[in-house]
Amino acid sequence: MGSPLLVGHGLADVDDLLRLGRFAEAGKLISTRDDAPALIASARVALFFEGAYEKALAAVERVIASEPGADLAIYARALRANVRAHQGKQIERFDIVDLAGASRAVISELVYFIALAHYVAREFNEADRWLNLHEPAESDFKSRMLVLRGYIAAAQERFGEQARHCAAAVRVLMPNAEREPYLFANAVRAYAVIARDVPTGDLEISALLRLLPNDFSASRFHAMRAHAWRCSLNGAYHEGLKWIMRAASEARTDVERMFAHLDHASLALFHGEGHAGSARAAFAVAVEYAHSIDWEALDSDDLAALPLAAQVAADLDAAEIARSFYQRAFALRGGIAPRYALAHDGRYDAFVNEAIALSEANHDRARSVGAATDAYSYFARVGFEWRAARMAIVLHQIGREAVWRERAAEHLRPYPRNPFEAYVQAGRFKDRALTQRQREVYDLLLEGCDTTGIAGKLGIAPDTVRIHLGRIYAHFGVKNRISLLAKFRVSA
């Protein structure tokens, strides 16, 4: 079932096109009429699918001025509130008595659009209040309200709850996925985006992909990304890589292609130095796509590609490239439109801090520790377990405090086959506050090599080894080899 209001006013064909996601065709069909129901439909297309706020506002103002029946009047007011919310303006107040004259068939629709306006206006308690006033019987509005509840939960940084609401919405729509492809695709995307960060096994994403039509490429792309990360975080790297390659082949935009190659590089690096060549090649392609994107023109959650690019660059020891990406990410942090959940919570800032922590560890230790601590605190609080573990690992790499290793292990419990576990168990992390050569000297030292042995293995002079050792001792705050080995044993 689509919009009872549109169907009831002779616009069933328009409603069918909207449900199929064919918005341009719906717009052409609407343009053949100039009555209040057609203006309502035109406003919906302009607001939600074209982002043409002034066009939408003009249409609903014409409807309101024509003094239509109760259904059309309250519907137009609800859409006007949504326009104003998207424009960052104050929205009008609604009360349950406003719905008194509305027909029963359109109540679910009206409640949803009123709640949505309050969500976009960041009035989350009011949005919740409206959702709690009415329990829809129709599967499509039940799923819409569940997804909206998920977004409200995310805005209040209850991401586990968001995942549960979005999973419930997907389940509601699964029997009717063929008849409601647009809503199903939106629900799958909402679930997939959060499933990458929250350890949840409620739904098998690969099964959902079989129900998603190829026309809904963005939802398919994000579902494949989520499945790839889930596979890799549970030890199935090659399966994850297969899904990332498939996502790259179906990507339709340069931002999606950039995301796919960044994911490829990230997952390769997570699974060890043996995949570094593959990671560098994938990252080089991602950077080429980054150069073709007008970042200042973006207002979507696609901006999250910037901190991810900085993180990958940092892991590849490309400090200057990492810095350029996280600086641009920081500069654009307020550019995400309010219709995107990422605009309402603290995830984006935490992703930027994550990037700074990784990028500056070799250059500005104090800044790296501060950013890693902030990112860790956020991820630990909201239940992003593997990200919290990653920041704990960075803090252990820099300071060698055993508590961070213990915290990393605790956060990784939901991922028993995760790619970080070997490092946690061994207590041997790549030390981000040492140069590459110093790390090589340090690792050989821990293996029991003496100065001559290290020099022989690395092909450098013993005096050069001694210079490196002096800097390593200074970094760890010790005076000699014995003290350093003792400190390592305490940490491990």
Protein Blocks (a to p, Z undefined) as FASTA:
>chain_A
ZZfklmmnopmmmmmmmmnopaklmmmmmmmpccfklmmmmmmmmmmmnopaklmmmmmm
mmmmnopafklmmmmmmmmmmmmmmnopacddddfklmmmpcfklmmmmmmmmmmmmmmn
opaklmmmmmmmpccfbfklmmmmmmmmmmmmmmnopaklmmmmmmmmmmmmmmmmmmmm
mlmmmmmmmmmmmmmmmccfkbcfklmmmmpcfklmmlmmmmmmmmmmmmmmnopamlmm
mmmmmmmmmpcbfklmmmmmmmmmmmmmmnojklmmmmmmmmmmmmmmmmmpcfklpccf
klmmmmmmmmmmmmnopaklmmmmmmmmmmmmmmpcfkbmklmmmklmmmmmmmmmmmmm
mmmmmlmmmmmmmmmmmmmmnopaklmmmmmmmmmmmnopaklmmmmmmmmmmmmmbckl
mmmmnopacdfkbcfklmmmmmmmmnopafklmmmmnopafklmmmmmmmmmmmnopabf
klmmmmmmmmZZ
